[in-house]
Amino acid sequence: MPEIAGEWRTTLVKEIRRKAIHLTGLSVPFGLLVFGRTFTAAMIALALVVALALERQRLKGKISFPETRVQEMDKVASYIYYIAGSLLCVLLFPLMIAVTAMLLLSLGDTVSGLVGSVLAKADVRSRREMWCCKPMPIVAAMFSACLFIGYLASGITSLSFPVYFAGAVGATVADCVAIIIHNKGLDDNFTIPVFSGLLMIAAATIF
């Protein structure tokens, strides 16, 4: 039991450190609200260029990042998909939908990651099984967190309940369901803002 408890704590601490970095994504909705789309998109594009240069060096073994997961050692790491998804979101979606989608990524995915760090079978993408789903406690935590985030953000975004509800659904599916293409799982750091944004646009046109 002490060994299991020690492993659980180690896993949780590592995930907390990773998600602390993840929360830097809050700078995107902040930038959109304060500085506007053009400036924010330019800063994300610059960040992506720098990140791609660093990632190239990492994959060549010339540099290393302490929070890189084992399964990311020989492939493009999640932070690249995070920045790319953020840029696409900012460029393509209406302003307030982009703000909400980025909040669902930075905050909702943090909740999901912390819950998943203490549960088995949370990494559904590494199994290469199409439509494989995370355990229901993670699904429930992700959806509840995203719905609450959408509700709180609606005070600023003025998005209606059906719209941010659709966003919560999109973010939850992107996070919790494995979508495999050419034997590779789509990274949820990219699909969360894209899926949630697209569903919010669809809901906004209906409601």
N, C-alpha and C positions, 0 to 999 in steps of 0.2 A: 504493500500500500504506500509506504513512503516514497518508493521509486516511481510509482504511478503519479503521485501527487507532485513530485519534483519535475517529472516530464511535462505534466499539465501546466505547471507554473512557467517552465521554460518556453513552451509553445505560446502561451498567452503573452508573456513579456515580449517575445519576438514579434508577435502580431501587433501588439500595442506600439512598438517602435516603428513598424512598417506603416501603420495607420496614422501615426503622428505625421509622417511624411505625406501620406495620402491627403491629409487635411489641408495641406498647402494649396490644394485645388480650390479652396474657398476664396482664394484671391481672384478667381475667374468671375463668379457672380458679383463680387465686390467691385471688380474692375468694370464690369458691364454697367452696373448701377451708377458708379461715380464718374468714370471716364468715357463710357460709351463703347460701341461695338468696334469702331475702327482701331482705336488705340489698343484695346484689349486683344483683338485679333493679331495685331502687329507684335505685341509682346509674347503671345503664345507661339506665333510663328518663329520668332527669334529663339524662344526656349526650345522649340522642336529642333531647330537647326543645331543648337548647342548639344542637345541631348543625343541626336543622331551621331554627332562627331564623337561624343564620349562613349556611346554604345559600340561604335565601330572599334574603338580602342579596347573596350572591355572584352568583346568577342574575340579579339586577337590575343587576349591574355596580358595586355600591357598595363591595364589598371583593373581594380576590383572594387565592388561596392559591398559593404558589409550586410546590407539588408536584402540582397538578391537571394531569391529562393533557389533551392537545389535544382529544381526542374527548369530554372531559367539560365543555368550556367552556360549552356551551349546554344541558346536561342534568344531572340529579341525579348528583352524584359518588359514587364507590364507597364512601366512608367512611360515607355514610348507610346503604347496604345492609349494611355491616359491622356497624354498631351495631344495626340492626333485626334482622339475623340472629342476633346475639349475644343480644338480648333474648328472641327467640322460643325459642332454644335453652335458655336458662336457665329460662324459664317452663314449658316443656312437657316436657322430657326428664328422665329420672332423673338424679340428681346426678352420678354418676361418668361416665355417658354424655355429659352436658353438658360436663363437664371435658375429656374426651377430644376431643369434637367441636370445642371451642374451641382446643385445642392443635393439632389438624389444620389449623384455619383460620389461626392466627397463625404457626405454624412451617412446616407443610407448604406453604402457599401462598407463603410467603417463598422457600422452596427453588425452587418452580416458577417464580416471578417472576424470580429471579436467573438461572436457566438460560434461561428464555425471552427475557431481555433481550439475549442474545448470539446468538440463533437467529432465522432468518427464519420468517415465517408463524406466529408465536406468538399473534397477536391474532385468534382465530377468530371472536369475536362481532361484530366490526366488519364482517365479510364478509356477514352476514345469511344464511348458509347453514346450514340445519338439520342437525344431527348432524356438522357439520364438526369435525374433531379436530386437536388440536395435534400437532406432530411427536413421533415416538416417544421421542426422548431426554427430552423434557419429561414425557411420560406416565410413563416409567420412573423419572425422578427424583422425581416427585410421589408415585407409589405407594410406592417404596422408602422415601422420607422418612416418609410417613404410617405405613407399617407399623412402621418403627423407632421412631417417636414413640409409637405405640400400645403397642409392646412395653415401652419405657422407662416409660411412664405406668402400665402395668399393675401395677407395683410398689406404686403408690398406689391405683389404681382397682380392682384385683383383677378386671378384666375378662378373660375367657378369650380365647385366640387367635382362635377363630372370630368373636368379637364385634368385636375391634379390627381384624381382617382385613376384616370387612364395612365397618367405618368407613373404612378406607383405600380400599376400592373406591368407596364413595360419594363420598368427598372427591375422588378422582381423576377420576371421571366428571364431577362438578360443575365441577371446575377445567378439564378438558381437552376437554370436548365441548360444542359450542355448542347450546344449547336456545333456539330462537327462537319467541317468541310475539308476534303482531301486529307482525312485522318488527323486533322488539327482542330482543336477547339477554339472558337472565336473568343477572344479575350474580353471579359466583362467590363474592363476599364474603358473599352471602346464601345461596346454594345449598350451599356447602361444609359449613357446620355443620348445615344442615337435612337434606341428603341423607345425610351420614355418620351423623347422629343417628338418623334413621329406619331406616337399614339396621342399625345396631347394636341398636336395639330389636327389630327383626325377628329378628336372629340370636340375641339373648338369649332370646327366647321359644322358639326351636327347640333351641338348645344349652344 
